[in-house]
Amino acid sequence: MLRDIDAEIAVCHTNDGSISEISILAPDADLYFEQNGESLGDRMHNAFCHLFSIGYRRCILIGSDVPLLHKQVINEAFLLLENHDIVIGPTEDGGYYLIGMMEPCKEVFSLQEYGVSTVLEKTMAAAASLSKKTAIGPAAMDIDTPEDLLRLAEILKDAPPDKCIETRATIEKFSILNSQFSICSAKQAISVIIPIYNESSNIDKLLELKASLEHNCEILIVDGGSTDGTIERLEENGFSVKHSPKKGRANQMNYGASLASGDVLWFVHADSKLPPNALALMQEVLERDYKIGCFHLRFDSKNLLMYINALFSNMRVRFRNIAFGDQGIFIRKDLFNQIGGFAPIPLMEDYRLSLDITKKGYKIGMAKGKITTSERRYTQGGRWKTIRLMWSLQRKFRRGDDIEEIAGMYGS
């Protein structure tokens, strides 16, 4: 796979074999050198240091256990390094299969533990603490367990019998960029449902959502009657938009759920920004036998009041079992159908869903990552005034006031 990339190949090997033996396994490499260091982080950092010390200016490190990796991913990673300090290719289990940089950065490799689900998150946090501009590449699967091998065999079952999986032809056919393989499908297939209404200002965020999820999940964008050119712009960018027969976010999400083929339904707002390893974090929650979950919330604001507002939202999930839509609610489809989906009301459908779930005795699990959402409604109406209004409307909803009246107060 690496033969035709636009870069030289260096093999950083363990010291349990001679160079002649290593070169037989990797005959196309330009350079061989031994790994050096006690921990995995040390060995990776020292590999970068060695290459930079002999004159290389951009270096990318990959593992040898990513059989579906495509050479285009490597070439594009080098291009990303022209405008970024670091580039990372995430794996489904919360780690990474690729990391590239422009200069040595020991702090990025200073984790106490590797092989756990927080590797990517902590690595990115370390880069952010150093103000490093970091790019995220496409997700890929690596081979860590016997189950991973079984999944790989399933993907490759239709490969020509005379072709080995290491040949370029087979890797090309089943590459992470071109295949329909989903990193979710071996566990739970996930359908992402995004309700939209006049979201022309969020087209870029929708494109970002699509790019991060389209190879891994079914994406259903459900429109509620947009008139601002949203649909036309989405279709120009390759989106297939579904049209809900009834207006209203609850109706749109229910319609999307009726079309979904996934085992898990994930409801995402159009103005949300997902954590880079969102799918892996979601799978962690589902594997802990939760039937419904959500993410921690934060706002795209440095305002202290908005930080406190997000903190209360996250505490509300933990202590009252109530999640709101901007936290990216995900739920097993069988449970969603069992409770009748979202109540067809003009507002508070997420609140009602949480109450229905609680009545059934289910606890909402919280994924470790944070979804970033826009504070646009708060800045339009005034932060403190809008927060007080939200609390007031929630109190009215809990005591059973007319939902149409509540919706009217919210809309105004």
N, C-alpha and C positions, 0 to 999 in steps of 0.2 A: 504493500500500500504506500510505503514511504518513498519508493524509488523515484517517482516523478514530481515530488514536491519541490518548490522553489527554494530549497535550503539544503545545507549540508546536514548529514546525519551523524550524531555522536551516540555511542552505546556506553552507558555508564553501568558497569557490571559488578557483580560480587566477585570476591577473590577466590572462589572455589573452582576455578577452571583456568586453563592457560589461554593466552590471547589467540592462539591458533584454533582452539576449540570454540571460543566465542565467535571468531571471525567466520567459522563454518556456518554458524547459526544466523549470522547477520553479515552476509558477504558484501552487501551494498553500502555498508557504513563507511564514513570518511574518517572516523576517529573512534578510538576505544580508550577508556580509562576506568580505573577501579573506583567504586563507591568508597566514601570516607566519612565516618561519623558514627556516633553511638545510636542516636534515634533516627527515625525516618525523616523528621524535619531537618536534622543536621545533615543527613546524606543529600537531601534535595538542595538545601542551601549551598553546600559545598560543591555540588555539581555545577550550579550556576556560577559560583565564584571561580571555579576552574576555567569554565568557558569564557567568561568575561576577561579573565586574566591573560588569556592567550589571544585576545583581540576581537572576539565576537561582540556585536552591539545589540542584537536582539536574540533572545533565546527562549525556546518553548520546551517544556518538559512534559512528556506523556508517559503513561504506564504501558506495559505490554499486555494488559488484560482487557483491552477494549476492541474486540474483533470487528465491530461494526463501524469503527471510526473511518471516516472518509478523508482522503487527502485534501479535499476542498476546505474542511474544517481547519486543517493546519495552515493552509495558505491564507484563509480569511483571518485567522488568529494573528498571523504576522502583520496583516494589513491593519488590524485593530491596534497593534502596538505602535503604529505611526502616530496615533493621537491619544494613546492611553499609556499609563505607567505599567499596568498589570492587566492581563486577560486571563479569565478562568472559564473552564468548561465543566459544568456541574454534572454529577451523577445523580441517579434517582434516590440513592440512599443517604444523601446529605453530605457527600464528599465531593471530590473533583477528580477528573481523569486527565485534565490538561491545565497547566499554569505557565504563563509566559511573562517576561518582564524585560525592562530596559536596563536594569542595573541590579546588583545584589540587594536583597532586602531581608535581613535575618529575622526581623520581627514577624514577618508573614509566616515563617516556618517554626515559630516558637511555641506551638501548641503542646500541652502536656500529654495529649492522647490523640492518636489517629485511629481510623477504622471505626469511628462513631458517627452518629447522625448530625453532630453539630460542627463537623470539621469545616464545611463551606461557610457556615454562618460566622464562626470565630475567625476564619481566615480573612473574610471580607471586613469584619470589624477591625481587625489588626491593620488592614490596608487603609481603611477609612480614618483610623486614629492618626495615621501618618500623612493624611490628606493626599493619598495616592488615588489617581483617577483610574477606576477599574471598569473593565468591560466584561460582560457575561456572554459566553458563546452558547451554542445549542446544547441541550442535554444529551447524554448518552448513557448506555448501560455498561457496567464493567462486570467482570466475572469474579465473584468472591465465594460463592457457595455452590453446592451440588444443584440446588434449585435454579440458580442462574444458568448452569449448563443445560438443564432441561429446557429452560425457556429459549436458550440459544438454538437448541436442536429443533424446537418447534418453529422458530423463525426460518431456519435453513432447510426445513424438510422438503421443500420443493426445488432445492438446488440440483443442478445436473449431477448425476452420480459420479461422473468422471472428473468433477471439480472439487478440489480441497477448499475449505473455508478460508485458507490464507491466500488464495490466489486473488489477484486484483479483480478478476471478472465477478467472482462471487461477492466480494466486499462491495463492489460497485452496485451490484444488483440489490444487496440488502443494506445499503448504507443508511446511516441515521438520518441523512437529509432527504433521501428519495423513497424510503420504504414507508409503508403505512403502519409499521410496528409501533405500538404505544407502550411507553414504559409503565403505564398504568394497567394494561390489559392482563398481565399475568396475575395481578392481585384483584383490583376492582376497576372496571372500566368507568371512566368519569365523563360525564356530560356537563359542560360549562354553559350556563344559561345567563345571558346578559340582556336585561330589559333596557330599551332605549326610548327616548322621546326628545326630539330636537337637541341632539348631542353634537352638532357640527363643531362646537368649540373643543370637543373631546376626541376628535378623530385620531389625533396622534396617539392618545392614550389607548384607544381601541386597537390601533395598529400594533402598538407595543404588546397589548394583551394577546393579540392574535399570534404575533411572532413567538411569544414565549410558550404558547400552549398548543398551537395548531398541529404539531407533530405528535402530541402526546394525548390529546383529548378531543372529544367531539365538542364543537363550539356551535351554540345556537344563539343567534342574535335575534331578539324578538322586538319588533317595533310596535309602538302604540299610537301611530298616526302622525309621525313627524312631518313638518311642513317647511323646515328650514334648509333643505338640501342634504340632510344627514344621509338618507338612503342612497341618493345618487353618488355621493362621495365614497360611501362604503363600498358600493358595487364597483366603482372605478378602481378600488384597491383590492378587489378580489373577494369581498365578503358576499355571502349569500344570506340575505335578510329575510326572516320569517315575519309574517304580518298577523298579529293577533286579531281574531274576530271581534274582541271586546277591548276597549281601552282600559287603562289602569294598570299599575305595576303588578298587582296581585294576579290579574287576569293574564297579563303577558307571561309571567313566570309559570303559571299553571299551564298555559298553552305550550310553552317551551318544554315543560316537564312531560307533557303528553306526547311530544315528538322525540324525546330523548331515548337513546338506546343504551345508555350507561346504567351500571348498577348503583352509581352514586351521582346525585344531582348537586351541582355546585353553583350557587347563585352569586354572581359578581356584578357590582355596579360599574357603569361605563367609565366613571372617573376614578376608579381605584388603581393603585399601583401595587402589584404583588411582590412578595419577597421572592428572591431568585430561586429558592428551592421549595416553593409552595407545595408542589405535588408530593414531594417526599415527606414534608411536615404533615400534610393531610393524611397520608398513608399511615404515619405513625399513630395518629389519633384513632383511625379506623382499626388498626391492628390491636389497639388496646380495648377492643370490643365496644367502643362508642358507636352508636347508630347515627348520631348527629354531632356536629362540631362547628367551630368557627375560629377565626384568627384574632389575635390581639389587634387593637385599633390604634392608629396614630394619625394625626392630621398633618397636612403639608404646610405647617406653620411652626414658628419658633415662639409663638405667643404662650405665656405661662398659663393663661386661662384655658387655651385649647389643649395644652398638655394635661391639665387637671380634668378637663372634660373627657378626654380619652381614657384617663386613669379610672374615672368613675364608670365609664362604659365597660371596661375590662373587669372591674370589680363586680359589676352587675351580673355578668355571666357567671362568675365564680360563686357568688353568694345568693343570687336570686334566680339563677338558671334562665336568664333572659338575654337573648342575643338580637342585635339589630342587623339590618341588611348590609350596612356598610362594613360589617365585620366578615363578610364572605361566608355566609352560612352554607355548610354542606351536609347532606343527609342521604341516607340509603333510600333508594327509590321505593322499596317495599314499605318502609315506614311512612314515607311521604304520602303514598297512595292510601295507606291504612287510615291516616288521620284526615284524609280528604283534601290534602294540599293546603295552599294558602286560602284563607277565608276571602271571598270576593268583596272586599271592602276597600274604600278609597284611600285608606291610611291605616297604619299600625298593623298591617298584615304580618310583619315579622314578629311583632309583640304577641299577636294572637297565636302564631305558630309556636312560639316559645311556651305560652301558657298551655296549649294543647299537648305539647310534648311532655311538659311537667305533669299534667294530669295522667298521662300514660305511664309515668314513673321513669322516664328516661332522663339521664343527665347529659348536659351539653359539654363535650370535651373541647379543650382549647389547644390549638396548635401553637407551637413555640414562636413562629414568625409573626411579623406585623404587616398588616395591610395599611397602606397609606391612602387616605381619602382626602378629598378637597374640602376646604373650609369655606367654599364660595357662598353658601347660604348664610353662614354666620357673619361674614364680612358685609354682605348685602344688607342684612337687617340689624347689624350691630351684634357683636359677640355675646355680651352679657344679656342683652335683651332677648336674643334668640335662644340662648340656653334656658333662661327662665320660662320662655314660651314653651319650649320642648317639655320641660318638667311639668308645667301646668297641663299640657295636653295629655301627657302620659297619666297624670293623676285623674283627669276626667275620664280617660279610657278605662282605667282600672275600676272606677266606681260606676261604670255603665252608662255614661252620657251618650247622647246620640252621635254616632260616628260621622254623619254628614255634617253636623254642626262643628265637630272637631276638625274635620277636613277643611271646612270653610275657614276656620281660624288659622289653620296651618298655611293654606294657600294665600291668604291675604297678608 
